[in-house]
Amino acid sequence: MIDLKVIQDKLERTVVRARERNIIIPTFRQMKDPSAIPEKITEELQGIGLWDIHSRNLFRITWKNEPLQKGGGFGFVNYIEFPQSLTGVPARIIGLVGKWFPTGAHKVGAAFGCLVPRLITGQFDPTSQKAVWPSTGNYCRGGAYDSALLSCESVAILPEEMSRERFEWLSRVAGEVIPTPGSESNVKEIFDKCWELKDSGEDLVIFNQFDEFGNYLWHYEVTGRAMEEVLQRELKPGQSYHGMAIATGSAGTIGCGDYLKQRYPGSRIAASEALQCPTLLENGFGAHRIEGIGDKHVPWIHNVKNSDMIMAIDDNAVVNLARLFNEKAGHEHLIQRGVPQQFVEKLDLLGFSGIGNLLSSIKYAKYYELTADEVVLTVLTDSMELYGSRLKEMHSSHGAYGEVEAAADFARYLEGVTTDSLQELTYQDRRRVHNLKYFTWVEQQGKTYEEIMDQWYRPDYWLSIQKQVGQIDSLIEEFNGKVGLI
Protein backbone atom coordinates (compact mmCIF):
# COMPACT_ATOMS: atom_id res chain seq x y z
CA MET A 1 0.00 0.00 0.00
CA ILE A 2 0.96 3.67 -0.29
CA ASP A 3 2.35 4.84 3.03
CA LEU A 4 0.12 7.69 4.31
CA LYS A 5 1.64 8.10 7.76
CA VAL A 6 1.90 11.80 8.67
CA ILE A 7 5.21 13.36 9.77
CA GLN A 8 3.98 16.51 11.44
CA ASP A 9 7.05 18.78 11.52
CA LYS A 10 7.82 18.27 7.83
CA LEU A 11 4.16 18.70 6.97
CA GLU A 12 4.07 22.08 8.72
CA ARG A 13 7.05 23.29 6.70
CA THR A 14 5.41 22.05 3.48
CA VAL A 15 2.19 23.93 4.31
CA VAL A 16 4.14 27.16 4.81
CA ARG A 17 5.99 26.62 1.51
CA ALA A 18 2.71 26.00 -0.34
CA ARG A 19 1.16 29.14 1.13
CA GLU A 20 4.22 31.23 0.16
CA ARG A 21 4.28 29.83 -3.38
CA ASN A 22 0.50 30.03 -4.00
CA ILE A 23 0.09 26.26 -4.38
CA ILE A 24 -3.28 24.50 -4.35
CA ILE A 25 -3.32 20.75 -4.99
CA PRO A 26 -6.14 19.10 -6.99
CA THR A 27 -7.87 15.96 -5.77
CA PHE A 28 -8.28 12.74 -7.73
CA ARG A 29 -11.96 13.64 -7.97
CA GLN A 30 -11.12 16.91 -9.69
CA MET A 31 -8.69 15.22 -12.10
CA LYS A 32 -11.46 12.79 -13.07
CA ASP A 33 -14.15 15.49 -13.15
CA PRO A 34 -12.79 19.01 -13.75
CA SER A 35 -16.29 20.45 -13.26
CA ALA A 36 -15.52 20.05 -9.54
CA ILE A 37 -12.62 22.54 -9.80
CA PRO A 38 -13.41 25.91 -8.15
CA GLU A 39 -14.51 28.54 -10.67
CA LYS A 40 -11.79 30.92 -9.47
CA ILE A 41 -9.12 28.43 -10.60
CA THR A 42 -10.70 27.76 -14.01
CA GLU A 43 -10.77 31.52 -14.56
CA GLU A 44 -7.07 31.79 -13.68
CA LEU A 45 -6.25 29.08 -16.20
CA GLN A 46 -7.60 31.24 -19.04
CA GLY A 47 -4.36 33.24 -18.96
CA ILE A 48 -1.95 30.31 -18.52
CA GLY A 49 -0.26 28.24 -21.24
CA LEU A 50 -0.61 24.47 -21.18
CA TRP A 51 3.12 23.90 -20.57
CA ASP A 52 3.74 27.00 -18.40
CA ILE A 53 5.56 26.48 -15.12
CA HIS A 54 2.64 27.72 -13.05
CA SER A 55 1.19 25.97 -10.01
CA ARG A 56 -2.38 26.25 -11.33
CA ASN A 57 -1.44 23.86 -14.13
CA LEU A 58 -1.67 21.11 -11.52
CA PHE A 59 -5.39 21.31 -12.32
CA ARG A 60 -4.61 20.45 -15.94
CA ILE A 61 -3.44 16.98 -14.94
CA THR A 62 -6.50 15.44 -16.55
CA TRP A 63 -7.56 13.71 -19.79
CA LYS A 64 -10.16 16.44 -20.27
CA ASN A 65 -8.16 19.53 -21.19
CA GLU A 66 -9.48 21.57 -24.08
CA PRO A 67 -6.95 20.90 -26.89
CA LEU A 68 -5.38 24.34 -26.87
CA GLN A 69 -1.84 25.48 -26.15
CA LYS A 70 -3.02 28.34 -23.94
CA GLY A 71 -6.08 29.40 -22.02
CA GLY A 72 -8.15 26.28 -22.55
CA GLY A 73 -10.92 25.04 -20.33
CA PHE A 74 -12.19 21.50 -19.93
CA GLY A 75 -14.43 19.23 -21.95
CA PHE A 76 -14.83 15.52 -22.60
CA VAL A 77 -11.97 13.00 -22.61
CA ASN A 78 -9.51 13.56 -25.48
CA TYR A 79 -9.61 10.47 -27.72
CA ILE A 80 -9.66 9.33 -31.34
CA GLU A 81 -11.04 6.30 -33.14
CA PHE A 82 -8.91 4.72 -35.86
CA PRO A 83 -10.69 4.01 -39.17
CA GLN A 84 -10.70 0.52 -40.66
CA SER A 85 -9.04 1.96 -43.78
CA LEU A 86 -5.94 2.45 -41.61
CA THR A 87 -6.09 -0.54 -39.25
CA GLY A 88 -7.32 -3.16 -41.70
CA VAL A 89 -9.58 -4.72 -39.05
CA PRO A 90 -13.33 -4.24 -38.52
CA ALA A 91 -12.96 -3.89 -34.74
CA ARG A 92 -13.33 -0.40 -33.31
CA ILE A 93 -9.93 0.71 -31.97
CA ILE A 94 -10.07 3.81 -29.76
CA GLY A 95 -7.08 5.59 -28.20
CA LEU A 96 -6.95 8.18 -25.41
CA VAL A 97 -4.81 11.16 -26.49
CA GLY A 98 -1.96 12.19 -24.19
CA LYS A 99 -0.75 15.26 -26.10
CA TRP A 100 -3.03 17.64 -24.25
CA PHE A 101 -1.48 17.13 -20.84
CA PRO A 102 1.12 19.66 -19.68
CA THR A 103 4.50 18.49 -21.10
CA GLY A 104 2.61 16.74 -23.89
CA ALA A 105 2.47 13.36 -22.14
CA HIS A 106 0.26 11.71 -19.52
CA LYS A 107 3.22 10.93 -17.24
CA VAL A 108 2.59 14.16 -15.33
CA GLY A 109 -0.32 12.24 -13.81
CA ALA A 110 1.78 9.25 -12.82
CA ALA A 111 4.38 11.55 -11.25
CA PHE A 112 1.62 13.45 -9.40
CA GLY A 113 0.37 10.15 -7.96
CA CYS A 114 3.85 9.43 -6.61
CA LEU A 115 4.87 12.85 -5.28
CA VAL A 116 1.68 14.33 -3.81
CA PRO A 117 0.98 11.62 -1.18
CA ARG A 118 4.49 12.21 0.20
CA LEU A 119 3.98 15.99 0.25
CA ILE A 120 0.60 16.02 1.97
CA THR A 121 1.80 13.63 4.68
CA GLY A 122 5.11 15.37 5.33
CA GLN A 123 7.11 12.37 4.11
CA PHE A 124 8.78 14.65 1.57
CA ASP A 125 10.06 18.07 2.65
CA PRO A 126 10.38 20.47 -0.32
CA THR A 127 12.37 22.90 1.81
CA SER A 128 15.31 20.53 2.28
CA GLN A 129 14.97 17.42 0.07
CA LYS A 130 15.38 16.71 -3.62
CA ALA A 131 12.91 14.65 -5.65
CA VAL A 132 14.72 12.15 -7.89
CA TRP A 133 12.91 10.92 -11.00
CA PRO A 134 14.47 7.83 -12.64
CA SER A 135 12.91 7.21 -16.02
CA THR A 136 13.25 6.04 -19.60
CA GLY A 137 11.75 9.28 -20.88
CA ASN A 138 8.45 10.98 -20.15
CA TYR A 139 8.14 10.12 -16.47
CA CYS A 140 11.17 12.15 -15.44
CA ARG A 141 9.80 15.01 -17.55
CA GLY A 142 6.50 14.73 -15.70
CA GLY A 143 8.29 14.49 -12.37
CA ALA A 144 10.48 17.53 -13.05
CA TYR A 145 7.43 19.50 -14.17
CA ASP A 146 5.30 18.53 -11.18
CA SER A 147 8.23 19.28 -8.89
CA ALA A 148 8.56 22.77 -10.38
CA LEU A 149 4.83 23.40 -9.93
CA LEU A 150 5.00 22.15 -6.33
CA SER A 151 8.18 24.11 -5.57
CA CYS A 152 10.38 21.04 -5.11
CA GLU A 153 13.95 20.68 -6.32
CA SER A 154 14.26 17.84 -8.82
CA VAL A 155 16.82 15.49 -10.36
CA ALA A 156 15.90 13.80 -13.67
CA ILE A 157 17.57 10.54 -14.71
CA LEU A 158 17.15 9.07 -18.20
CA PRO A 159 19.18 7.11 -20.80
CA GLU A 160 21.57 9.20 -22.85
CA GLU A 161 20.17 7.90 -26.16
CA MET A 162 16.65 9.26 -25.64
CA SER A 163 15.39 11.95 -28.03
CA ARG A 164 17.12 15.32 -28.03
CA GLU A 165 13.79 17.11 -27.35
CA ARG A 166 13.56 15.49 -23.92
CA PHE A 167 17.01 16.63 -22.83
CA GLU A 168 16.59 20.17 -24.15
CA TRP A 169 13.32 20.63 -22.28
CA LEU A 170 14.62 19.05 -19.06
CA SER A 171 17.64 21.34 -19.07
CA ARG A 172 15.23 24.25 -18.58
CA VAL A 173 12.96 22.66 -15.98
CA ALA A 174 14.82 20.12 -13.83
CA GLY A 175 17.36 21.16 -11.22
CA GLU A 176 19.77 18.52 -12.51
CA VAL A 177 19.70 16.09 -15.45
CA ILE A 178 21.70 12.86 -15.29
CA PRO A 179 22.10 10.81 -18.50
CA THR A 180 22.78 7.11 -17.96
CA PRO A 181 24.40 4.67 -20.42
CA GLY A 182 22.33 3.08 -23.16
CA SER A 183 18.87 3.44 -24.61
CA GLU A 184 15.24 2.84 -23.77
CA SER A 185 15.86 -0.72 -22.60
CA ASN A 186 18.72 0.08 -20.18
CA VAL A 187 16.66 0.26 -17.00
CA LYS A 188 19.14 -1.39 -14.63
CA GLU A 189 21.64 1.39 -15.32
CA ILE A 190 19.00 3.85 -14.09
CA PHE A 191 18.46 1.79 -10.93
CA ASP A 192 22.24 1.67 -10.36
CA LYS A 193 22.42 5.45 -10.54
CA CYS A 194 19.64 5.66 -7.93
CA TRP A 195 21.66 3.48 -5.54
CA GLU A 196 24.69 5.67 -6.17
CA LEU A 197 22.69 8.77 -5.26
CA LYS A 198 21.28 7.06 -2.15
CA ASP A 199 24.80 6.30 -0.98
CA SER A 200 25.99 9.86 -1.65
CA GLY A 201 24.61 11.18 1.64
CA GLU A 202 22.40 13.80 -0.03
CA ASP A 203 18.95 14.34 1.44
CA LEU A 204 16.76 13.08 -1.36
CA VAL A 205 13.73 10.90 -2.10
CA ILE A 206 13.69 8.61 -5.12
CA PHE A 207 10.35 8.29 -6.89
CA ASN A 208 10.87 5.14 -8.93
CA GLN A 209 7.94 4.78 -11.32
CA PHE A 210 8.52 1.03 -11.55
CA ASP A 211 7.78 0.42 -7.86
CA GLU A 212 5.75 3.46 -6.77
CA PHE A 213 2.10 2.47 -6.35
CA GLY A 214 1.05 6.09 -6.80
CA ASN A 215 1.81 5.52 -10.50
CA TYR A 216 -0.48 2.49 -10.62
CA LEU A 217 -3.20 4.21 -8.55
CA TRP A 218 -3.34 7.37 -10.67
CA HIS A 219 -3.88 5.36 -13.84
CA TYR A 220 -6.27 2.93 -12.18
CA GLU A 221 -8.47 5.76 -10.96
CA VAL A 222 -8.05 8.60 -13.48
CA THR A 223 -7.17 6.84 -16.74
CA GLY A 224 -9.52 3.97 -15.94
CA ARG A 225 -12.42 6.34 -15.33
CA ALA A 226 -11.63 8.28 -18.54
CA MET A 227 -11.76 5.04 -20.52
CA GLU A 228 -15.05 4.08 -18.91
CA GLU A 229 -16.55 7.42 -19.93
CA VAL A 230 -15.40 6.91 -23.53
CA LEU A 231 -17.05 3.49 -23.57
CA GLN A 232 -20.27 4.89 -22.12
CA ARG A 233 -20.35 7.44 -24.93
CA GLU A 234 -19.22 5.21 -27.81
CA LEU A 235 -20.77 1.78 -27.23
CA LYS A 236 -23.88 1.42 -29.36
CA PRO A 237 -26.68 -1.10 -28.72
CA GLY A 238 -25.36 -4.58 -29.43
CA GLN A 239 -21.71 -3.55 -29.13
CA SER A 240 -19.30 -4.59 -26.39
CA TYR A 241 -15.92 -3.71 -24.92
CA HIS A 242 -13.54 -6.61 -25.55
CA GLY A 243 -10.27 -5.45 -23.99
CA MET A 244 -7.23 -3.19 -24.06
CA ALA A 245 -3.74 -3.48 -25.54
CA ILE A 246 -0.99 -1.33 -24.01
CA ALA A 247 2.80 -1.48 -23.64
CA THR A 248 3.77 -2.44 -20.12
CA GLY A 249 6.43 0.24 -19.67
CA SER A 250 6.45 1.03 -15.96
CA ALA A 251 3.11 -0.84 -15.63
CA GLY A 252 1.35 2.31 -14.49
CA THR A 253 -0.86 2.89 -17.52
CA ILE A 254 -1.83 -0.77 -17.81
CA GLY A 255 -3.30 -0.46 -14.31
CA CYS A 256 -6.37 1.16 -15.91
CA GLY A 257 -7.18 -2.32 -17.20
CA ASP A 258 -7.80 -3.43 -13.62
CA TYR A 259 -10.41 -0.69 -13.28
CA LEU A 260 -12.13 -1.72 -16.51
CA LYS A 261 -12.13 -5.42 -15.66
CA GLN A 262 -14.05 -4.65 -12.49
CA ARG A 263 -16.68 -2.78 -14.50
CA TYR A 264 -16.64 -4.98 -17.59
CA PRO A 265 -16.12 -8.54 -16.32
CA GLY A 266 -14.74 -10.75 -19.04
CA SER A 267 -12.74 -7.97 -20.69
CA ARG A 268 -9.06 -8.62 -21.29
CA ILE A 269 -5.70 -6.92 -20.75
CA ALA A 270 -2.93 -7.39 -23.33
CA ALA A 271 0.59 -6.25 -22.40
CA SER A 272 2.99 -5.47 -25.23
CA GLU A 273 6.73 -4.91 -25.44
CA ALA A 274 9.43 -4.57 -28.10
CA LEU A 275 10.27 -7.63 -30.18
CA GLN A 276 13.93 -6.67 -29.85
CA CYS A 277 13.66 -7.00 -26.05
CA PRO A 278 11.06 -9.74 -25.35
CA THR A 279 11.32 -9.88 -21.56
CA LEU A 280 7.76 -10.98 -20.82
CA LEU A 281 7.42 -13.18 -23.88
CA GLU A 282 10.60 -15.22 -23.59
CA ASN A 283 12.64 -13.82 -20.69
CA GLY A 284 14.65 -12.02 -23.35
CA PHE A 285 16.79 -8.91 -23.52
CA GLY A 286 18.18 -6.43 -26.01
CA ALA A 287 17.97 -2.81 -27.16
CA HIS A 288 15.13 -1.18 -29.09
CA ARG A 289 13.83 2.15 -30.35
CA ILE A 290 10.25 2.37 -29.02
CA GLU A 291 10.88 5.23 -26.59
CA GLY A 292 8.60 5.20 -23.56
CA ILE A 293 8.33 1.48 -22.73
CA GLY A 294 11.37 0.66 -20.52
CA ASP A 295 11.98 -3.04 -20.05
CA LYS A 296 14.38 -5.96 -19.22
CA HIS A 297 12.43 -6.51 -16.03
CA VAL A 298 8.88 -6.85 -14.74
CA PRO A 299 7.80 -3.71 -12.85
CA TRP A 300 6.95 -4.22 -9.20
CA ILE A 301 3.60 -2.48 -9.70
CA HIS A 302 2.46 -4.75 -12.57
CA ASN A 303 -0.54 -6.80 -11.50
CA VAL A 304 0.57 -9.73 -13.66
CA LYS A 305 -2.17 -12.03 -12.38
CA ASN A 306 -4.68 -9.78 -14.15
CA SER A 307 -2.92 -9.84 -17.54
CA ASP A 308 -4.40 -12.08 -20.25
CA MET A 309 -1.97 -11.76 -23.12
CA ILE A 310 1.60 -10.69 -23.90
CA MET A 311 2.89 -9.73 -27.32
CA ALA A 312 5.91 -8.15 -28.97
CA ILE A 313 6.00 -5.34 -31.56
CA ASP A 314 8.88 -4.88 -34.00
CA ASP A 315 10.53 -1.51 -33.47
CA ASN A 316 11.19 -1.34 -37.24
CA ALA A 317 7.44 -1.12 -37.69
CA VAL A 318 7.20 1.75 -35.23
CA VAL A 319 9.99 3.93 -36.64
CA ASN A 320 8.91 3.38 -40.26
CA LEU A 321 5.27 4.10 -39.51
CA ALA A 322 6.41 7.31 -37.82
CA ARG A 323 7.56 8.40 -41.28
CA LEU A 324 4.38 7.17 -43.00
CA PHE A 325 2.26 9.06 -40.48
CA ASN A 326 4.24 12.31 -40.61
CA GLU A 327 5.82 12.71 -44.06
CA LYS A 328 4.00 14.42 -46.94
CA ALA A 329 4.32 11.34 -49.20
CA GLY A 330 2.98 9.17 -46.40
CA HIS A 331 -0.09 11.37 -45.99
CA GLU A 332 -0.73 11.33 -49.73
CA HIS A 333 -0.51 7.55 -49.85
CA LEU A 334 -2.84 7.08 -46.89
CA ILE A 335 -5.44 9.36 -48.47
CA GLN A 336 -5.16 7.37 -51.74
CA ARG A 337 -5.79 4.22 -49.71
CA GLY A 338 -9.04 5.67 -48.44
CA VAL A 339 -7.99 7.00 -45.04
CA PRO A 340 -10.02 10.22 -44.49
CA GLN A 341 -7.86 13.31 -44.87
CA GLN A 342 -9.29 14.79 -41.68
CA PHE A 343 -8.00 11.76 -39.79
CA VAL A 344 -4.63 11.71 -41.56
CA GLU A 345 -4.03 15.21 -40.25
CA LYS A 346 -4.39 13.85 -36.68
CA LEU A 347 -1.70 11.17 -37.00
CA ASP A 348 0.89 13.39 -35.35
CA LEU A 349 -1.02 12.65 -32.11
CA LEU A 350 0.85 9.35 -32.04
CA GLY A 351 4.40 9.30 -30.68
CA PHE A 352 6.55 6.18 -30.88
CA SER A 353 4.86 4.35 -28.01
CA GLY A 354 1.45 5.39 -29.36
CA ILE A 355 2.26 3.78 -32.72
CA GLY A 356 3.37 0.68 -30.84
CA ASN A 357 0.08 0.63 -28.93
CA LEU A 358 -1.90 0.98 -32.17
CA LEU A 359 -0.04 -2.00 -33.65
CA SER A 360 -0.66 -3.97 -30.44
CA SER A 361 -4.38 -3.23 -30.73
CA ILE A 362 -4.47 -4.39 -34.37
CA LYS A 363 -2.62 -7.59 -33.45
CA TYR A 364 -5.07 -8.13 -30.57
CA ALA A 365 -8.08 -7.61 -32.84
CA LYS A 366 -6.71 -10.00 -35.47
CA TYR A 367 -5.97 -12.71 -32.92
CA TYR A 368 -9.48 -12.66 -31.47
CA GLU A 369 -11.06 -12.11 -34.92
CA LEU A 370 -13.04 -9.19 -33.57
CA THR A 371 -16.01 -7.77 -35.41
CA ALA A 372 -17.31 -4.25 -35.95
CA ASP A 373 -19.37 -4.65 -32.78
CA GLU A 374 -16.34 -5.05 -30.51
CA VAL A 375 -14.16 -2.27 -29.08
CA VAL A 376 -10.45 -2.29 -28.21
CA LEU A 377 -8.97 0.53 -26.12
CA THR A 378 -5.43 1.83 -26.00
CA VAL A 379 -3.45 4.95 -25.01
CA LEU A 380 -1.45 7.43 -27.08
CA THR A 381 1.01 8.38 -24.37
CA ASP A 382 2.57 11.33 -26.19
CA SER A 383 2.78 12.81 -29.69
CA MET A 384 5.34 13.36 -32.46
CA GLU A 385 6.03 16.73 -30.89
CA LEU A 386 8.64 14.89 -28.83
CA TYR A 387 10.25 13.05 -31.76
CA GLY A 388 10.97 15.66 -34.44
CA SER A 389 14.70 15.04 -34.15
CA ARG A 390 14.13 11.34 -34.87
CA LEU A 391 12.50 12.18 -38.21
CA LYS A 392 15.50 14.36 -39.11
CA GLU A 393 17.84 11.50 -38.19
CA MET A 394 15.92 9.13 -40.47
CA HIS A 395 16.15 11.66 -43.30
CA SER A 396 19.91 11.81 -42.81
CA SER A 397 20.42 8.05 -42.63
CA HIS A 398 17.77 6.79 -45.09
CA GLY A 399 17.19 9.71 -47.44
CA ALA A 400 13.98 11.27 -48.71
CA TYR A 401 10.62 9.59 -48.17
CA GLY A 402 8.53 9.08 -51.28
CA GLU A 403 5.56 7.16 -52.69
CA VAL A 404 7.47 3.89 -53.00
CA GLU A 405 8.58 3.98 -49.36
CA ALA A 406 5.09 4.91 -48.19
CA ALA A 407 3.46 2.06 -50.13
CA ALA A 408 6.03 -0.42 -48.81
CA ASP A 409 5.58 0.69 -45.19
CA PHE A 410 1.78 0.54 -45.41
CA ALA A 411 1.87 -2.95 -46.90
CA ARG A 412 4.50 -4.35 -44.58
CA TYR A 413 3.73 -2.70 -41.26
CA LEU A 414 -0.05 -2.10 -41.33
CA GLU A 415 -1.54 -4.62 -43.76
CA GLY A 416 1.16 -7.05 -42.70
CA VAL A 417 0.39 -7.13 -38.97
CA THR A 418 0.38 -10.79 -37.90
CA THR A 419 -0.43 -12.69 -34.72
CA ASP A 420 3.03 -14.16 -34.20
CA SER A 421 5.17 -13.12 -31.20
CA LEU A 422 2.03 -13.36 -29.06
CA GLN A 423 0.93 -15.56 -26.18
CA GLU A 424 -2.45 -15.92 -24.51
CA LEU A 425 -1.61 -16.53 -20.85
CA THR A 426 -2.59 -19.52 -18.75
CA TYR A 427 -2.41 -19.40 -14.97
CA GLN A 428 1.07 -20.96 -15.09
CA ASP A 429 2.19 -18.45 -17.76
CA ARG A 430 1.13 -15.55 -15.57
CA ARG A 431 2.97 -17.02 -12.61
CA ARG A 432 6.13 -17.38 -14.72
CA VAL A 433 6.03 -13.69 -15.62
CA HIS A 434 5.28 -12.66 -12.04
CA ASN A 435 8.18 -14.77 -10.76
CA LEU A 436 10.59 -12.72 -12.90
CA LYS A 437 10.02 -9.88 -10.43
CA TYR A 438 12.07 -11.77 -7.88
CA PHE A 439 15.40 -11.30 -9.65
CA THR A 440 15.07 -7.53 -10.01
CA TRP A 441 13.13 -6.53 -6.94
CA VAL A 442 13.98 -9.00 -4.17
CA GLU A 443 17.57 -9.83 -5.14
CA GLN A 444 18.60 -6.34 -6.32
CA GLN A 445 16.22 -3.66 -5.08
CA GLY A 446 15.42 -4.65 -1.49
CA LYS A 447 11.81 -5.85 -1.76
CA THR A 448 10.79 -8.74 0.47
CA TYR A 449 9.96 -12.34 -0.32
CA GLU A 450 6.80 -11.97 1.75
CA GLU A 451 5.48 -9.12 -0.36
CA ILE A 452 6.15 -10.75 -3.72
CA MET A 453 4.16 -13.72 -2.43
CA ASP A 454 1.39 -11.40 -1.21
CA GLN A 455 1.13 -9.84 -4.67
CA TRP A 456 0.28 -13.24 -6.08
CA TYR A 457 -1.61 -15.00 -3.31
CA ARG A 458 -3.26 -12.33 -1.15
CA PRO A 459 -6.71 -11.59 -2.61
CA ASP A 460 -6.94 -8.03 -1.28
CA TYR A 461 -3.39 -6.90 -2.13
CA TRP A 462 -4.33 -4.81 -5.19
CA LEU A 463 -7.79 -3.91 -3.88
CA SER A 464 -6.27 -2.35 -0.77
CA ILE A 465 -4.22 0.01 -2.95
CA GLN A 466 -7.21 0.91 -5.10
CA LYS A 467 -9.23 1.84 -2.00
CA GLN A 468 -6.71 4.50 -0.92
CA VAL A 469 -8.03 7.15 -3.32
CA GLY A 470 -10.64 8.44 -0.87
CA GLN A 471 -8.11 8.72 1.94
CA ILE A 472 -5.64 10.57 -0.29
CA ASP A 473 -8.34 13.01 -1.43
CA SER A 474 -9.25 13.69 2.20
CA LEU A 475 -5.60 14.40 3.01
CA ILE A 476 -5.32 16.73 -0.01
CA GLU A 477 -8.41 18.66 1.10
CA GLU A 478 -7.05 18.86 4.64
CA PHE A 479 -3.70 20.09 3.31
CA ASN A 480 -5.34 22.77 1.14
CA GLY A 481 -7.38 23.84 4.14
CA LYS A 482 -4.22 24.38 6.18
CA VAL A 483 -2.63 26.33 3.33
CA GLY A 484 -5.72 28.54 3.28
CA LEU A 485 -5.79 29.67 -0.36
CA ILE A 486 -9.22 28.28 -1.28
PyMOL commands that set and color helices and strands:
alter all, ss='L'
color gray80, all
select helices_A, chain A and resi 8-20+28-32+34-36+39-45+55-60+84-87+102-104+107-121+138-149+164-173+187-198+213-234+253-263+279-282+304-306+315-326+328-336+341-344+347-349+352-367+384-386+388-398+403-414+427-435+437-442+449-457+461-466+469-483
alter helices_A, ss='H'
color red, helices_A
select strands_A, chain A and resi 79-82+92-97+130-134+153-159+176-180+204-206+240-247+268-274+309-313+374-380+422-424
alter strands_A, ss='S'
color yellow, strands_A
deselect
rebuild
show_as cartoon
